Every structure is written in structure tokens, then in C-alpha cells.
Amino acid sequence: MNIRMKPLLAAMVLATTAPAFAVTLTANYGDASISGGVFQNAAGQFASTGGAGFSDVTGLFKLNANAAFSYFQNAIHINWSHDVTFQLEDLTPFGADGISQVLSLDANNRTATSRIALDTSAISHFYLDPTPASNSEWTMLPKTSTLGGATVNVGRKGGAVSGGPADGRTDIVTLMIHEIAHSLGVADGSPRFVALVGADSPNAPGDTNARLMTMPTALTGYAATYVLPFRAASGHVSSAAAGGTFLEAVTSEPGFGEGDRALLSDVEIHALCLINGCTSPSDFTLNPSISAVPEPESWLLMALGGAVLIPALRKRRLAAA
């Protein structure tokens, strides 16, 4: 199936300073588009206000955001402050179910503030999971590969159970994990990312191996280094490079679509960690769980690896058949 994506340029504003001893991730629901609540109809379309056929799903929306944030919290153990503003808007011009955009950087060039916008057009059909810590609505098929002399998870992805509630819908937990990963540094606009993979070559085809992120043994604890390939002019992992090894990664292109759940892979945890200053295996946890944490408006996130994504990253929507 074809998946279409279009970029959105993000603005960079004055840097702020992260707190010295703890990271606070704040989910901001104060934007005018979402402050009155999140509403959804039977087709899965979101709206900023209620109306005929739309029900208030604000609590369920926050539950899913909570789960996505918790996944990062349990994965990456470095400290700084990150604030996400959620918005609802018609993303038809971008051909996207969701977009993320960095708004500011801290003194270490990690992300200080960002926004995530979700589509309100009738084209997007979202699934809000009432039990986001469970993957029971999907048949998950984790994928491993030999990298650096070790067996490494390179994807946690599955398709919806046929006829189930997630079938044919864009999973909000997956979408949020995708966008948060970009916001935290897996992005071509991140100074830290570019320092690792090199400046993009406008003449390089999108799926060449030209832009490789090398994972050092000191970080991974493996016997040898391995490389993670990225597409040109993109913060998306290349699904075509390395014989399709990284096809199932949640940030790969093309990647997940309607009916899929994709969680953060171990190679993406390594990437986020390396981008943001992790130096050893003690700085992260592979195969993290999604566990309950306080309401996402504000909580300590003694994990989240944050970085900077200047061109806003976007989620992909299946093209019409």
C-alpha cells in the first residue's frame, strides 16, 4: 500500500535552560483547538467541539497520550525538560494524520517545547485504545536482527485483528510515539542528529545508505558497532536500506499505516539515547513497557531522551485506494 507524507517547516525560537536534576514532561491541553475537549464520531474523525454524532473522548485521548509518554519514560534515562502542546487542526494540506513541530531548544540543543497536531478532516480515522498498555487488538510480530554481534530488536509492529475495533484505524498510541520520537531528536533538523549522520546531500536518493548513524560499543554494550540508516532530507529510518532490516521501526519510511500498531524499537531507543547524550547501557532500558503514570498534564519524566527537530515531522496516512 502506498503511504503519503509531506513536510512542515518548524520555527526555532530562543533556547531555554533545562532543570539541573529532573526532567518534567508537560502535556499542554490549553490550545484553543483542544481546551474545550476532544470529540470523535463513529468513523473515528476528531473534532474540537461536540455536535451531532460526536462524543466527548477527552479522557480516553489523555489516557492514550499518557501511555505513549510512559513508553519513553521507561526507555531512556537522562534528564531535561520538555513541554508538548497538543492541537487539533485540519491537516489536509499536509496529507497527514499528525504532525510534530519543535518550538524551542534548551541550552544543550535538546527540545524544550514542541507541538503535536492531529487531523480533524474526514479522511483520518483514529483508534483510541481503552487499554493502551495491552496490544490485544493487534497481532504483534516483533522483529530482530544481528547487529554489532548481538540479537537486536529492530521493530515491534503488528496488524489489527480482522474485524476488531482497531481494524482500518490509525492507532493514536502509535501515532504519538512516532511524533514524540521525532520531537525528541530523530529529525533531520536536530543539530544533534545532523552532527551524527552528517548534513543531507540534495543529490542523494532518499533510500541510499549515505546517512548512517553509528552506534558505539560503549553505548550499546555490544561487541561491535552497528549503523542505523536514514533517508536523505528526513529523520525517518530507511526501510529499503540494509535489505529492509528496519522496515518495522515506528519511525521508518514508509512505515505503519491504518490498522497497525508500532512501538519504539530498541534501535530507535539507541538512536534517541545517542542523540541526546547517553554514554552507556545504564542510560536506557530496552524492550520497555507501557505502564501507568500520573495524568500527562505534568509529571516527572526521569527518562525521556529529548532533542531537537526543526523541520516538523509528520505521520503518514494511507493514500486513497
Secondary structure, DSSP 4 states (H G I P E B T S, - for coil): --EE---EE---EEEE---SS--EEEEE--STTTTT--EE-TT--EESS-BTTBEE-HHHHHHHHHHHHHHHHTTB-----EEEEEEEE--GGGT-SEEEEEEEEETTS-EEEEEEEEE-STT--EE--SSTT--TTEEE--EEEEETTEEEEEEEEEEEPTTSTTTTSEEHHHHHHHHHHHHTT-STT-HHHHHHH-PPPTTS-TT-S-EEEEE-HHHH--SS-EEEEE-TTSSSEESSGGGGTTTTSTTEES---TTEEEE--HHHHHHHHHHHT--SGGGB-SS------S-TTSEE-SS------SEEPB--EEPP-
